[in-house]
Amino acid sequence: MTSHTRAMRTLTLWSFAAAMTWFATALAQDLRGEALVKALQKGGYVLVMHHASSSREVPDKQAANPDNSKPERQLDEGGRNTAIAMGKGLRDLRIPIGNVLSSPTYRALETVRIAQFGAPQIFAELGDNGQSMQGGTAVQAAWLQKRVAHFPTGTNTIVVTSLAEHHRCISPVGARLGGW
């Protein structure tokens, strides 16, 4: 299996496993496989994703990662492996990443760091308001809808949220690419 094929499989697997939603231009498209890769290589997309898999429990101080000083929920082994694979897949496929927007939660920032997406811009609107797995607010949903309506040129923007509800609140904004 070639590196390109492995990277495409990783990208496809990640899109389903992490419930990744891809947003495109106003033209409704359903891109998969090679067409999806070529489109992403040209840039102009906003990739909205939930952080990688994390434990439902907050670790005690002994079990927390050394930099998880609060402590907050952190990625589990599967989440770390998936974040590594996603970052590697995007790099192997030469998909340009520009801006990276992230929730302030530890698990979202850990996803960005482990995937090596680059330095994130942190926005409270992408977070969980200290409520862990509780729903976000209408204000957060409206903020995100505005953000994903601005498509980059020549690169792709990655948005890492802490709330699965964010994916539902933006689904009408653009075409979903690759499924979830």
Secondary structure, DSSP 4 states (H G I P E B T S, - for coil): --HHHHHHHHHHHHHHHTT-EEE--SS-----HHHHHHHHHH---EEEEEPPPB-SSPPPTTTS-TT--S----B-HHHHHHHHHHHHHHHHTT--EEEEEE-SSHHHHHHHHHHT--PPEE-GGGS-TT-TTS---HHHHHHHHHHHTS--SSSEEEEEES-THHHHHHTTTS-B-S--
